[in-house]
Amino acid sequence: MALVELSSLEKFLGLKKPNKYCTQGSKKVPLLQNNNGPPLVGLVTIASHLVKEANRPELLGDSAESRAVVHQWLEHRVTQLDGCRKEDIKTLLKELNLYLQDRVFLAGNQFTLADAFMYFGIHPLIVDLAVQEREQYVNVTRWFDHIQHYPGIQHHLPPVVVLRNRIYSSRHH
């Protein structure tokens, strides 16, 4: 999946010459052979490289603090979300729901690479949730819908229909 996500990121960034990726190891860690030196290994490393190549530094954060938060979310994606066990999904969604309670984006006041890659990673989880389950994570669902409609972000993933009105009152949960 990471290779498809990197390809989508290239399209979003408007990079004209697509890179060739491969994977290594049993965990299928992405690898990009760099003409100028050693290969780049790992989703976060390669994605950051592509953002710099496209001259879009704002996607990595516009301050030292937001850059740290972007990096934190990218690491969270790789270490917590990827390979998340089914029994841990609700905990992960509850934590993200709480974090997004008063935020539009994951890091600061603008769309960043963290939003893109968390969206890519969380998409399969959201697709698998019933409408009633999505309502339990209203902040995640709001953020998800906002990101899926962000221009150019949704290349390889099908859209998820998000209802604007709750269909179940809280007393039915």
Secondary structure, 3 states (H helix, E strand, C coil): CHHHHHHHHHHHHCCCCCCCEEEECCCCEEEECCCCCCCEECHHHHHHHHHHHCCCHHHHCCCHHHHHHHHHHHHHHHHHHCCCCHHHHHHHHHHHHHHHHHCCCCCCCCCCHHHHHHHHHHHHHHHHCCHHHHHHCHHHHHHHHHHHCCCCCCCCCCCCCCCCCCCCCHHHC
